[in-house]
Every structure is written in structure tokens, then in C-alpha cells.
Amino acid sequence: MILRFKSMVSILLLLPAIASCSQDEPPSTWSQAFTPLQDNFAISERFKQQQAEFDFNGDGVEDSIYYTDVVGDISDLSSVSLFQPWLKMDDQKQGAKTAIVIIHGSSLLADGSLAVVGPLPAVIHDKNDISVLDTAAMLQSEVIKKDLIAQLEEPELSARAKGDVILIPTEAGIDSFIYWDGSSYQLYEVIDMP
């Protein structure tokens, strides 16, 4: 009788845990904000995604960054601001397979749709088929907070950047950076002196 009672109590205690396993976790605000862009971009599984508070344009409103795989034609998108700061080298066809997407000041409305407080989502992409964005070194990309840019010892970058910057590592070890200058995203390349 006592054994049967203990079994019943154990089952009753485990029911909520079993029920919660069968329910899908609701998507996070971070992943929900990306949903409208999924026809052309997929959140990349190759990168360690950074779901922290960033402010790339320096407006004091939280921005989100996504390292993505390009899965559609992005040459004529009206739903994003496309920034391609790398010079086009030759007759390239598709461009990089990787893009960085930044959603400025996003928040979700009660119905789950995206309300963008700031400008359109920004897509940082290289129009060259052979791109630094597609290299193994790019997997080490990270965001550098505005207050830490001075530690890079690049005074020109510190003066130009209005917010946090994105480190674009290279195979050669000469890093470059993507930053917001107040009107658009720009590429800052370190001049390496021998």
C-alpha cells in the first residue's frame, strides 16, 4: 500500500515535467525579430550568435546582430538597407554566402510582429564571391563595445564610430572593422606597417 502511494505521488510530481517537455519553447525576442527576413537569410549555425545588448548606431536603443547564411536573392531587397563596403573585384555572380544582419532598436508588438524603432534592418554583405565573410577566420568575429574601441589603438576608428563595432578577422591576422559613421555602415581596414 505504501509502495503504491509513493508511486502515485511520484507520477503526480513528474506530470508537470513530462508535460513541459512536450511543449515547444516560445521563440526568444531575438529570434522573433529575425522572422521577417527568413526568406532571404537563415541564422547561421556555423557562428556563435551573440544575443547581447549592443548599440551599433549610438542612439541608446538596443540593437541585435545576426550572423547569417544568404539563402535568397538579396540584390533587390526593399525591406533592408544593404551595405556592401568591400570593393567589387571582378565579374562576381552571387557575392558572399554570409551576411551580417543588424536590426536596430527592435521590439515585438503584442501580436508578435516586429516593430522597428530605428531604420530598416541593415545587411552587411560582400558582393564578391570570394569574401572575407566566408573564411574560417570570420567565425572569430565579435562585437567590440564603444567604450573598449580605444583599447584597439586605432584613434581614427575611435573617432569615426558612433557605436559598437564589429570585428572582421582575416586569415592573415590583419583585422578590419565594420562601424556606423552616423549615416551608413563603413569598413575600417587597419593599415599594417612592416
C-alpha positions as CSV (number, residue, x, y, z in Angstrom):
1,M,0.0,0.0,0.0
2,I,2.8,2.4,0.9
3,L,4.7,1.5,-2.2
4,R,1.6,2.2,-4.3
5,F,1.1,5.5,-2.6
6,K,4.8,6.5,-3.3
7,S,4.4,5.5,-7.0
8,M,1.2,7.7,-7.3
9,V,2.9,10.7,-5.7
10,S,6.0,10.2,-7.9
11,I,3.8,10.2,-11.0
12,L,1.9,13.3,-9.9
13,L,5.1,15.1,-9.3
14,L,6.6,14.1,-12.6
15,L,3.5,15.1,-14.7
16,P,4.3,18.8,-14.9
17,A,7.9,18.0,-16.0
18,I,6.6,15.5,-18.7
19,A,4.0,18.0,-19.9
20,S,6.6,20.8,-20.2
21,C,8.9,18.5,-22.3
22,S,6.2,18.1,-24.9
23,Q,5.6,21.8,-25.3
24,D,7.7,23.9,-27.6
25,E,9.7,26.7,-26.0
26,P,8.4,30.0,-27.2
27,P,10.9,31.7,-29.6
28,S,13.0,34.4,-27.9
29,T,12.6,38.0,-28.8
30,W,16.0,37.9,-30.5
31,S,14.9,35.1,-32.9
32,Q,11.4,36.5,-33.4
33,A,12.8,39.8,-34.5
34,F,14.6,38.0,-37.3
35,T,11.5,36.2,-38.6
36,P,10.5,38.7,-41.4
37,L,13.9,38.2,-43.0
38,Q,13.9,34.4,-43.3
39,D,13.0,34.3,-47.0
40,N,16.5,35.6,-47.8
41,F,18.6,34.9,-44.7
42,A,19.0,32.0,-42.3
43,I,20.6,32.3,-38.9
44,S,23.9,30.5,-39.4
45,E,24.8,27.5,-37.3
46,R,28.5,28.0,-38.1
47,F,28.7,31.1,-35.9
48,K,28.4,31.6,-32.2
49,Q,25.5,34.0,-32.2
50,Q,25.8,37.0,-29.9
51,Q,22.5,37.6,-28.1
52,A,23.6,40.5,-26.0
53,E,22.7,44.2,-25.9
54,F,24.6,46.2,-28.5
55,D,24.2,49.7,-29.8
56,F,25.8,49.9,-33.3
57,N,24.4,53.3,-34.3
58,G,24.9,55.0,-30.9
59,D,21.3,56.0,-30.4
60,G,21.0,54.4,-27.0
61,V,18.5,51.8,-28.2
62,E,19.4,48.1,-28.1
63,D,20.3,46.6,-31.5
64,S,20.5,42.9,-32.4
65,I,23.2,41.2,-34.6
66,Y,22.8,38.0,-36.6
67,Y,25.5,36.1,-38.5
68,T,23.5,34.7,-41.4
69,D,23.7,32.4,-44.4
70,V,22.3,34.1,-47.6
71,V,19.6,31.8,-48.9
72,G,17.8,34.1,-51.4
73,D,18.5,36.8,-53.9
74,I,19.4,39.9,-51.9
75,S,20.3,42.2,-54.9
76,D,17.0,44.0,-54.9
77,L,15.5,43.9,-51.4
78,S,13.4,46.9,-50.3
79,S,12.9,45.6,-46.7
80,V,16.5,46.2,-45.7
81,S,19.3,48.7,-46.1
82,L,22.1,46.9,-48.0
83,F,25.7,47.9,-47.2
84,Q,28.5,46.4,-49.3
85,P,31.6,48.2,-48.2
86,W,34.1,46.0,-49.9
87,L,35.3,47.0,-53.4
88,K,34.0,44.7,-56.2
89,M,37.0,42.9,-57.6
90,D,35.7,41.5,-60.9
91,D,32.7,39.9,-62.5
92,Q,31.2,38.2,-59.5
93,K,27.9,36.5,-59.7
94,Q,26.3,35.9,-56.2
95,G,28.5,37.5,-53.7
96,A,29.4,36.1,-50.2
97,K,27.4,33.3,-48.8
98,T,27.5,35.0,-45.4
99,A,26.0,38.3,-44.3
100,I,25.7,40.2,-41.1
101,V,22.2,41.5,-40.3
102,I,21.7,44.2,-37.7
103,I,18.2,45.1,-36.5
104,H,18.2,48.5,-34.9
105,G,16.0,49.2,-31.9
106,S,13.7,46.2,-32.5
107,S,10.9,45.3,-30.2
108,L,8.0,43.0,-30.5
109,L,4.4,44.1,-30.6
110,A,1.7,42.3,-28.7
111,D,0.7,40.3,-31.8
112,G,4.3,39.1,-32.2
113,S,5.2,41.2,-35.2
114,L,8.3,43.3,-35.4
115,A,8.2,47.0,-34.7
116,V,11.4,48.7,-35.8
117,V,12.0,51.9,-33.9
118,G,15.0,52.9,-35.9
119,P,15.9,52.5,-39.6
120,L,15.3,49.3,-41.7
121,P,17.4,46.3,-40.8
122,A,20.9,46.6,-42.1
123,V,22.5,43.9,-44.1
124,I,26.3,44.0,-44.3
125,H,27.4,41.9,-47.3
126,D,30.3,41.5,-49.7
127,K,29.3,41.5,-53.4
128,N,32.5,39.4,-54.2
129,D,32.1,35.6,-54.5
130,I,35.4,35.1,-52.7
131,S,34.9,37.0,-49.5
132,V,36.5,37.5,-46.1
133,L,32.9,36.9,-44.7
134,D,33.1,33.3,-45.9
135,T,36.5,32.4,-44.4
136,A,37.2,30.3,-41.3
137,A,38.7,33.3,-39.6
138,M,35.3,35.0,-39.7
139,L,34.0,32.5,-37.2
140,Q,36.0,34.5,-34.6
141,S,34.1,37.7,-35.4
142,E,32.9,39.6,-32.3
143,V,31.4,42.9,-31.3
144,I,33.6,45.4,-29.6
145,K,31.7,47.8,-27.3
146,K,32.1,51.6,-28.0
147,D,33.9,52.1,-24.6
148,L,36.5,49.5,-25.5
149,I,37.4,50.7,-29.0
150,A,40.1,52.9,-27.6
151,Q,42.0,49.8,-26.5
152,L,42.4,48.8,-30.1
153,E,44.8,51.7,-30.5
154,E,43.1,52.9,-33.7
155,P,42.3,56.5,-33.0
156,E,40.7,57.1,-36.4
157,L,38.3,54.2,-35.8
158,S,37.6,55.6,-32.3
159,A,36.8,59.0,-33.7
160,R,34.6,57.7,-36.6
161,A,32.5,55.0,-34.8
162,K,29.2,56.3,-33.3
163,G,28.5,53.0,-31.5
164,D,29.8,49.4,-31.1
165,V,31.9,47.9,-33.9
166,I,32.1,44.5,-35.5
167,L,35.5,42.8,-35.7
168,I,36.1,41.2,-39.1
169,P,39.1,38.9,-38.6
170,T,41.2,37.8,-41.5
171,E,43.3,34.7,-42.2
172,A,46.4,37.0,-42.3
173,G,45.7,38.3,-38.8
174,I,45.1,41.9,-40.0
175,D,41.7,42.6,-38.7
176,S,39.2,45.1,-40.2
177,F,36.1,46.6,-38.6
178,I,32.5,47.5,-39.6
179,Y,31.2,50.6,-37.9
180,W,28.3,53.1,-38.1
181,D,29.6,56.6,-39.0
182,G,26.3,58.4,-38.4
183,S,24.7,57.8,-41.8
184,S,25.9,54.3,-43.0
185,Y,28.0,51.3,-42.2
186,Q,31.6,51.7,-43.2
187,L,34.6,49.4,-43.5
188,Y,37.7,50.3,-41.5
189,E,40.8,48.5,-42.6
190,V,43.9,48.6,-40.5
191,I,47.0,49.7,-42.4
192,D,49.6,47.2,-41.4
193,M,53.1,48.7,-41.5
194,P,56.0,46.3,-41.8
